[in-house]
Amino acid sequence: MPDAPAYVPPHGLLDGKSVLVTAAAGAGIGHATAKRCLEEGAKVVVSDKHERRLADASAELAAFGTVACSIPCDVTVEDDVQRLFRDAIEATGGLDIVVNNAGLGGTANLAEMTDEEWSVVLDVSLNGTFRCTRAALQHMVPRGRGVIINLGSILGWRAQAGQGHYAAAKAGVMALTRAAAMEAAPHGVRVNCVAPSFAETPFLSKVVAEETLRELREREAFGRAAEPWEVASVIAFLASDYSSYMTGEVVSVSSQHP
């Protein structure tokens, strides 16, 4: 597998901004996004359902900048979401950027998929994004500014067996992003979406067979998975003023082509 490029140094893209990142524990895109935002000068609030992992992540991230606070939250529970935003706003004085990274996958063919398997993926990945987007808009619209970035997937566009629930959820996130962007634009709030193809994380290697990972790498033009920080860097760009004329966009972070 070809080597990933060298880590790109920060450029102060988010100096003075405050950011909330959901599902920021562990070693995935959320954690990489929180790290990148800190490096770019932002004050960051991190959240995750897993309290112990969140505490570990918060302690690690503090080496890269100002972690305003860490707040446990299950995005499938509205009371949790409301508490998350209330506490995050109090800790930062106001949120400039919200990254809705929380999501859940799984593998099951539709003919054998249970209602529960379908519902849990939709509730985390789509409904959770809706709940957090709604809370972010309720805060940002009266302020007349703000940026929301949702996590989609190229599976929202492309077919893959065993991924019907995840693909439907991510396609829904993309549509939700476009609708929210149109509603928010008159109030100075931007809403965009990032759609990665295949970002390889330590967790993924534990739940996906090496043969499958190898096949996924071979589909990419670079012959490798994206590093989580490569996705995080695109998120940081969309969060920054460099993307001030972009809203309602779904940006593919992929080297995979039909």
N, C-alpha and C positions, 0 to 999 in steps of 0.2 A: 504494500500500500504506500503510495507517495506520501512524503512528509507534509504536514501542515505548515503553512507559512509562519514566520516569526510573529509573536504577539505584537499587535500594533500599539504603540505608546499613546497615552491620553493627550487630548488637545484642548481641554477645558470647555468642552461642548455644553456642559450643564452647570457651569459655575453659578452658584446662588439659587439653584432650583431645588425643589423638594419632590421626592419620588417615592411612590409606594409600589412594591413588587410582591405579587402573590406567588405562592409555591416556590419560595426562595431557598428552602433548605436543600440539603443534598449537593449533588455535583452536576446538576442539569442546567438548562437554559435560564431558569429563574435565578439561580445562584450566580451564574456568569453575568446576567444582566445587572443584578445588584452590585456586583464587583465593578463592572464597567461604569455604572452610573456614579459610584463613589469615586472612582479614578478620574472621572470627567468633572468632578467638583460638586456633585449633588449631595444633599442631605437625604438619606435613604431610610425608609421604613420597610422592614421585611416581615413577611407573614407566611405561615404554613400551617397545615393541619397537624403536623407531627411536632409536638412541643419540644421534645428532647433534641431532635435534629435541628429544629429552629434555633434553639439556644446555642448549639454548637456552631451553626452557620453564622449567627450573629457575632459570636466571639471571634471567629475567623475573619469575617468581613471588616471588623473594626480596625484591622491593620491597614485598610485601604482608604479610610475616610470616616466621615461622621455617620454612624448608624444611630438615627434618632431614637428608635425603639424597635423591638420585635414583638409581634402580636399574633398569638395563635388564632387561627380562623378556619372554619369549615365552610367553604363557599356554597354548600348545599343548604346552609341554615341561615335564613334571613337575619335573625337576631345577631348571629356572629358577624355577618357582613356589616350591619349597622354599627356594631361595637368597633369593628376594625376601622371603619372610616372615622367615627367619632374620636377614637383614641389617636389615630394617625394625624388627623387635623389638629388636635390639641398639641401633639408632640412637635409638629412642624410649623404651626401657625397658618397652615393652608397648603394643600397639595397642588403642585403644578403639573405633575405627570403621574398617571396610573398605568402600570403594566399588568394586564390580566393574563397571567401565565398559567394559572391552575387548570389542569386538565387530567383526563384519565383515559387510558386506552384499554386494549384487550383484543383477543383473537377468538372469533367464533363465526362459523358460517350461519347465514340467516335461517336456513331450514332447521338448524338445531338451537338457535339462540333463544334464551329464555327472556321473558318480559323483564326480569330483574337485571340480566346482563345488559339489555338494551337501555333500560331506564337509568342505571347508575352512571353509565358513560355519558348519556345526554344530560343528566342532572349536574354532574361536575363540569363537563367541558362546555356545554351550551348554556344551561340555566345558570350556572355559577358565573359565567362571563356576563350574562344579562344582569344578574343581581349586582355585580360589582360595577358594571357600566352605568346602571341606573343610579347607584349611590354616587359615583364619580360625577355624573351630570348634575345631580342635585346640588353638589358642592360647587362645581365649576361654572355652571351657567350663570348663577347670580354674580359671580366674580368677573365674568366677561373674559375668561381666559382659561386655558388648560389643554392638556394633551392626554388622550387615552390610546393605548396600544394594546391590541388583542392578539392572542396567539392562535393562528389557524394552522393549516397544514396543506401541503400539495395534494393530500388525499381528498381534500374538499373539491378538487378538480378531477383527479385521476382515479381510475378504478384499481382496487386491490382486493383480492378475495380474503374473506375473513375479517374485513374492516368496515362492514356496513354501518355499524353503530358509530364508530369513530369518524368515519367519512361524513356521515350525516350531521354529526355534531359540529365538525369543523366547517362544513359548508354553511351550516347555520350561523356560526360565528362570523364568517365572511359576510353573509347577508346582513346580519345584525350590525356589523361595523359600518356598512354602507348606509343603512337606514339611520343609524345614530349620527353619522357624519352630517347628513342632510339636515337633521333636526338641530344639531349643535352649531353648525357653521354661522348662523346669524348672531350667535352669542360669543363668537371668538374662540370656540373650542374645536379642536381638531381630533378626529378619530380615525386611526389607521390600523392595519392588520399585517402581521408578518406570517408568512406561510413557509416554514422550513420543509425540506424534503427529508433529510436523514442526518440528524445530529447524534453522534455516538457518545454515550455517557457510561460510566461504570455500572449504573443501575440497569441499563439496557442489556449489557453483556451478561447480567445475571438471569434475565428473564427471556432472552431470545437466543436460540441456538446459534452457534458459531457459523454453521452452514448458511443459515438465513442471513446473518450479518454480512457474510462474504458476498452473497447474491445482491444484497442491497448496495454494498460498496461498488460492485461491478456495474450497477445501473448509472452511477454518477460519472459524469464526464472526466472528473479529476481522479476517478478510481479510488476515492476515499470518502468517508463521512465528513460532514462539517464538524469542526470543533464548536462546542457550545459558545465560546467567546466570539466566533465569527457571526453567529446569529445575534448575539448580544450587541455587537457593534452596529448592526443594521437597526436594531431597536433604539440604540443611543442616537443614531442619526435622525430617526423619525421623532424622537423625543426632543430634539434640539431645534433651534431656530433656523438651522440650515434647510429644514423641510417645511418652512412656513406656508408654502402654497400647496401642500399635499394634504388632502383629507378624503376619506372614503376609499382609500387605496388598499389593495391587498398586494403586498410586495413578496414575491417568491424569493426565498433564500435557498437556491438550489442550483446544482449543475446537472440535474436530471432532465432529460428531454425525451419526448415520445419517439 
